[in-house]
Every structure is written in structure tokens, then in C-alpha cells.
Amino acid sequence: MVERRPLLDVLAHAVLILGVLAVAFPLYIAFVASTQTADAVVQAPMSLLPGGHFIDNYASVLQGGAGAGSQAAVGRMMWVSLVSALVIALGKIAISLLSAFAIVYFRFPFRMFFFWAIFVTLMLPVEVRIGPTYKVVSDLHMLNSYAGLTVPLIASATATFLFRQFFLTVPDELLEAARMDGAGPMRFFFDILLPLSATSMAALFVIQFIYGWNQYLWPLLVTTDENMYPVVIGIKRMIAGGDAQTDWNLVMATAILAMLPPALVVMLMQKWFVQGLVDTEK
């Protein structure tokens, strides 16, 4: 039995509250700035109370033509980010499931060689292969397209490794029972392995969705058309260079909008996300 100490409980709660405030205060400042005028934001000190331009600022960025360095509508950019994040997340899960299934349950020449070839790619940073990948995408005329934004990013050595490790924990009796019932490999995969992997897939979906949503370097290379900018690129483009004035209130409004979809995914899938990371009774 753990002894309860009121003083330690108060100290622990105080530390947690301070941590929450440290994380939440910058978000609050961004929200306040998104409700002010451009002139009010650059005043020192800026007001810490929300202004009266909430609807105007958010409507302006959603309709487009608001940023000093970009005329793309934020609604369009968020759609591009949403499609890219969903394709990347679902593509990574699908490819990783199939590759891990093949490595664990099929016997073919150089099986472990292919697994280690996939695993070694974990040691290669994105910058090492981004040049050759861009060359391939350019030669295939996939620039400024959803395919160019997503296809080079849907392979995942990490997800393949995680699913392989999970499949190795599945009892062999399940495979033998499926064979005795006349189930083929794909029937075993869809009816047994996929249901058992549900929480792992949910956890990986959350991680990979946020990964796809926050992509910056790769979209910066493969997109030159404003209609194909994801929202992260759009925020950077809205910041004017040189002597031009940056509408920081609109930039902050765009940043707040860009945070909403990942936050919603985490909140809605929190239960499955936690189970997928800590569940040991699969």
C-alpha cells in the first residue's frame, strides 16, 4: 500500500499546474493575437485580453488573400494538409501491416535480409535521401500533386518493426486453428491479426497523422503552386520579408486553425492511443 502524504500531493499538483500554464500560455497569447488588429499586435505591451476582431480575422484567412506573402485560402491549405495526413497515416499502416505479415508468417529466400534492409533505413535521416527522392518525383511529374506530397512518405520502417514485434507475440495456436478451419493466409490476416492489432493501429494512426500534418521540408520542395500548399507552408508564406508589414494577427489565426485538427484527433482517439502504447494483454 502506498502511503499518502498531503504535502507531496500538493507539491505534485503545483508542479503539474505550472507545467500546464507553461504550455498553455503561449497558446493563449496566440489566440489573443488572432483576435486583435495588426497594429494592436505589434504594440508593446500587447493586451492580454481578447479583442473584438475574432470573426473578421478568421473569416479573412479562411477566404484567402489575407497574408502579406501568400494569397492562398487557409481553408484550401487545411484541406491539402488533411488529405496528405490521412493518406500518409493510412498508407503507412497498410503497408507496414502487410510487410510485417509477410516477414513473420511467410518463408521465402532472404526474408531476414529484407527485414534488416527495412530496419536499417531507421538510421538514415530524411535529408540523406531527400535529394534522390525529389529527382524521382520530378521525373514522374508528381510535383504540385497529392501523390508527390504523400507517396514518398508512406513507407515506415518504424511501423513495420512495431507490427512485426507484435505479430511475433501472437500464439502459434491461432495460426494452427485457422489452418485446421481451412482459412487461407489473407483470411487469417483479416479475421484474426487485424482485430488483434486494432489498438496498435489506432496509436500509430495518431502518431502518423500528426507526422503527416506537420510536414514542412518535403512540401517545401515539391510544391510551388499556392493551391497545393499545406497549412504549415502557408503559415511561413504569410510572413512577409524585407520591409513589408506582416499581419501577425492573421498569422496567429492561421496557426490556431492549424492546431485544431491534430488536437481533435488526439482527443477523440486518446483512449485507443493509450491502450495501443501500454496494453500488454493482447
C-alpha positions in Angstrom: 0.0 0.0 0.0 1.3 3.4 -1.0 1.4 5.9 1.9 -0.4 9.2 1.1 1.4 12.4 2.1 -0.7 15.5 1.7 2.3 17.8 1.3 3.7 15.7 -1.6 0.3 15.6 -3.2 0.1 19.4 -3.1 3.6 19.8 -4.4 2.9 17.3 -7.3 -0.3 19.2 -8.2 1.5 22.5 -8.1 4.2 21.2 -10.5 1.6 19.9 -12.8 -0.3 23.2 -12.8 2.9 25.1 -13.5 3.6 22.8 -16.4 0.2 23.2 -17.9 0.5 27.0 -17.6 3.9 27.0 -19.2 2.5 25.1 -22.2 -0.9 26.8 -22.4 0.2 30.4 -22.0 1.9 30.7 -25.5 -1.3 29.2 -27.0 -3.4 31.8 -25.2 -1.2 34.6 -26.4 -1.5 33.3 -30.0 -5.3 33.2 -29.6 -5.4 36.7 -28.2 -3.3 38.0 -31.0 -5.6 36.3 -33.5 -8.5 38.5 -32.2 -6.6 41.8 -32.4 -5.9 44.2 -35.2 -2.5 44.1 -36.9 -1.5 47.4 -35.2 -2.6 46.2 -31.8 -0.5 43.1 -32.0 2.8 45.0 -32.6 2.2 47.4 -29.7 4.3 46.9 -26.6 2.9 45.5 -24.4 0.2 43.7 -26.3 -3.1 43.4 -24.5 -3.7 40.1 -22.8 -7.4 40.3 -23.3 -9.1 39.0 -26.4 -10.0 41.7 -28.9 -13.1 42.3 -31.0 -11.9 41.1 -34.4 -12.2 37.3 -33.9 -14.8 36.8 -36.7 -13.2 39.2 -39.1 -9.7 37.7 -38.8 -10.7 34.1 -39.0 -13.1 34.8 -41.9 -10.4 36.7 -43.7 -7.8 33.9 -43.5 -10.3 31.1 -44.4 -11.4 33.0 -47.5 -7.8 33.8 -48.7 -6.0 36.9 -49.8 -5.1 37.7 -46.2 -1.4 37.1 -45.8 1.3 39.5 -47.0 3.4 36.7 -48.6 0.6 34.3 -49.6 -2.8 34.8 -51.2 -4.0 31.2 -50.7 -7.1 30.5 -48.7 -6.3 28.8 -45.4 -9.4 26.6 -45.9 -7.8 25.2 -49.0 -4.4 24.7 -47.3 -6.0 22.9 -44.4 -7.8 20.6 -46.9 -4.4 19.8 -48.5 -2.9 19.1 -45.1 -5.9 16.9 -44.1 -5.7 14.8 -47.3 -1.9 14.5 -47.0 -2.0 13.5 -43.4 -4.8 10.9 -43.9 -3.1 9.3 -46.9 0.3 9.2 -45.1 -1.2 7.8 -41.9 -3.4 5.1 -43.6 -0.8 4.3 -46.2 1.9 3.8 -43.5 -0.4 1.5 -41.5 -1.5 -0.6 -44.5 2.0 -1.1 -46.0 3.6 -1.8 -42.6 0.9 -4.3 -41.7 1.4 -6.2 -45.0 5.2 -6.1 -44.9 5.3 -7.3 -41.2 2.8 -10.0 -42.0 4.9 -11.3 -44.9 8.1 -11.2 -42.8 6.6 -13.1 -39.9 4.3 -15.6 -41.5 5.9 -16.4 -44.9 9.1 -18.3 -45.5 10.9 -17.1 -48.6 14.6 -16.6 -49.5 16.4 -13.7 -47.9 13.4 -13.0 -45.6 15.6 -11.6 -42.8 17.8 -9.7 -45.2 14.8 -7.8 -46.4 13.7 -7.1 -42.8 17.1 -5.8 -41.9 17.2 -3.7 -45.0 14.0 -2.1 -43.9 15.2 -1.7 -40.4 18.5 -0.1 -41.4 16.5 2.8 -43.0 15.7 3.9 -39.5 19.3 5.1 -39.2 19.1 7.3 -42.3 17.8 10.8 -41.7 15.4 12.3 -44.2 18.0 14.7 -45.5 20.1 11.9 -46.8 17.5 10.6 -49.2 15.5 13.8 -49.9 17.6 14.7 -53.0 17.2 11.4 -54.9 13.6 11.2 -53.8 12.9 14.7 -55.3 14.6 13.6 -58.5 12.4 10.6 -58.8 9.2 12.6 -58.0 10.2 15.3 -60.5 10.9 12.7 -63.3 7.5 11.1 -62.7 5.8 14.6 -63.0 4.4 14.4 -59.5 5.3 17.9 -58.3 2.4 20.0 -57.1 0.2 17.0 -56.6 -1.2 14.9 -53.8 0.8 11.9 -55.0 4.0 13.9 -54.8 3.2 15.1 -51.2 2.3 11.6 -49.9 3.7 8.7 -51.8 7.3 9.2 -50.9 6.4 9.4 -47.2 4.0 6.4 -46.8 6.7 3.7 -46.2 7.6 3.4 -42.5 10.3 1.2 -41.1 9.2 2.1 -37.5 5.7 0.9 -38.0 6.9 -2.3 -39.8 9.2 -3.1 -36.9 6.4 -2.5 -34.3 3.9 -4.7 -36.1 6.5 -7.4 -36.6 7.2 -7.4 -32.9 3.5 -7.6 -32.1 2.9 -10.5 -34.6 5.7 -12.5 -33.0 3.7 -12.4 -29.7 0.5 -13.9 -31.3 0.2 -17.5 -30.2 1.0 -20.1 -32.9 -2.1 -22.0 -31.8 -4.2 -19.3 -33.5 -2.4 -19.9 -36.8 -2.8 -23.7 -36.5 -6.5 -23.3 -35.6 -7.0 -21.1 -38.7 -5.3 -23.7 -40.9 -7.5 -26.5 -39.5 -10.6 -24.5 -40.2 -9.4 -24.0 -43.8 -8.6 -20.3 -43.6 -6.0 -19.1 -46.0 -3.3 -16.5 -45.2 -5.4 -13.5 -46.1 -8.4 -14.8 -44.2 -6.1 -15.3 -41.1 -4.8 -11.8 -41.7 -8.2 -10.0 -41.9 -10.1 -12.1 -39.4 -7.5 -12.6 -36.6 -4.5 -10.4 -36.9 -6.3 -7.1 -37.8 -8.7 -7.2 -34.9 -5.9 -8.0 -32.5 -3.9 -5.1 -33.9 -6.7 -2.5 -33.6 -5.3 -0.6 -30.7 -1.8 -0.6 -32.2 -3.2 0.7 -35.4 -5.0 3.4 -33.6 -1.9 4.5 -31.7 0.1 4.6 -34.9 -2.6 6.5 -36.7 -2.5 9.3 -34.2 1.3 9.5 -34.4 1.5 9.3 -38.2 -1.4 11.7 -38.7 0.4 14.4 -36.7 3.6 13.5 -38.6 1.9 14.0 -41.9 0.1 17.2 -40.8 3.3 18.8 -39.6 5.4 18.1 -42.7 7.4 21.1 -43.8 10.6 20.2 -45.5 9.2 17.8 -48.1 6.2 20.0 -49.1 8.5 23.0 -49.3 10.4 21.2 -52.1 7.6 19.6 -54.1 5.0 22.5 -54.1 5.3 25.7 -55.9 1.6 26.2 -56.6 -0.2 28.0 -53.8 -3.2 25.8 -54.3 -1.1 22.8 -53.1 0.4 24.4 -50.1 -0.2 22.6 -46.8 -1.1 24.9 -43.9 2.4 24.7 -42.3 3.9 26.1 -45.5 1.1 28.6 -45.7 2.0 30.0 -42.3 5.6 30.5 -43.4 4.5 32.2 -46.7 2.2 34.6 -44.8 5.2 36.1 -43.0 6.4 38.9 -45.2 10.1 39.5 -45.9 12.1 42.7 -46.1 10.3 46.0 -45.2 6.8 44.6 -45.9 4.5 44.5 -42.9 3.4 41.1 -41.6 -0.2 40.8 -40.4 0.6 38.9 -37.3 -3.0 38.8 -36.2 -3.8 36.8 -39.4 -0.7 34.6 -39.0 -1.8 33.7 -35.4 -5.3 33.0 -36.6 -3.9 30.6 -39.1 -1.7 29.0 -36.5 -4.6 28.4 -34.2 -6.6 26.8 -37.1 -3.7 24.6 -37.9 -3.5 23.3 -34.4 -7.2 22.2 -34.3 -7.2 19.0 -36.4 -4.3 17.3 -34.7 -5.7 18.3 -31.3 -9.1 16.9 -32.2 -7.5 13.6 -33.4 -5.6 13.2 -30.2 -8.6 14.0 -28.0 -11.0 11.8 -29.9 -8.6 8.8 -30.1 -7.0 9.3 -26.7 -8.4 6.0 -25.3 -7.2 3.8 -28.1 -3.9 5.7 -28.3 -3.1 5.0 -24.7 -4.2 1.3 -25.0 -2.1 0.9 -28.1 1.0 2.1 -26.2 0.6 0.4 -22.9 -1.7 -2.6 -23.4 0.1 -5.8 -22.5 -2.8 -8.3 -22.6 -3.1 -8.6 -26.4 
